[in-house]
C-alpha cells in the first residue's frame, strides 16, 4: 500500500518581540497541535553549528509509585528545525 505524506509545515515569518530582558517568537499553531504541546509545557531549544535552532518538546519527568523518576519524550514525532 502506498501512503502519501503531506508536509503541513511551511516557511513562516515571525516578528521578534522584546519583553524586558527577553526576546519572544511565536510558534505556528499547526506545529503546536501536531506535537500535542499545551500551555505550560516545556520546549528544548538547541543551537546548531550552522546557526539554526532546533526546537522540540522537552522530555516529561514522571515519578512512579516508589518515587523513582523516569524521563520519556513528550512526543516521539520528528523535530522542527528553523533557520
Secondary structure as the mmCIF struct_conf table of DSSP 4:
data_model
#
loop_
_struct_conf.conf_type_id
_struct_conf.id
_struct_conf.beg_label_comp_id
_struct_conf.beg_label_asym_id
_struct_conf.beg_label_seq_id
_struct_conf.end_label_comp_id
_struct_conf.end_label_asym_id
_struct_conf.end_label_seq_id
HELX_LH_PP_P HELX_LH_PP_P1 UNK A 4 UNK A 6
STRN STRN1 UNK A 17 UNK A 19
TURN_TY1_P TURN_TY1_P1 UNK A 20 UNK A 21
STRN STRN2 UNK A 22 UNK A 24
HELX_RH_AL_P HELX_RH_AL_P1 UNK A 29 UNK A 35
TURN_TY1_P TURN_TY1_P2 UNK A 36 UNK A 36
TURN_TY1_P TURN_TY1_P3 UNK A 39 UNK A 40
STRN STRN3 UNK A 43 UNK A 47
TURN_TY1_P TURN_TY1_P4 UNK A 49 UNK A 50
BEND BEND1 UNK A 51 UNK A 51
STRN STRN4 UNK A 53 UNK A 57
HELX_LH_PP_P HELX_LH_PP_P2 UNK A 58 UNK A 59
STRN STRN5 UNK A 60 UNK A 63
TURN_TY1_P TURN_TY1_P5 UNK A 65 UNK A 66
BEND BEND2 UNK A 67 UNK A 67
STRN STRN6 UNK A 69 UNK A 72
BEND BEND3 UNK A 74 UNK A 74
BEND BEND4 UNK A 77 UNK A 77
HELX_LH_PP_P HELX_LH_PP_P3 UNK A 78 UNK A 79
STRN STRN7 UNK A 80 UNK A 82
#
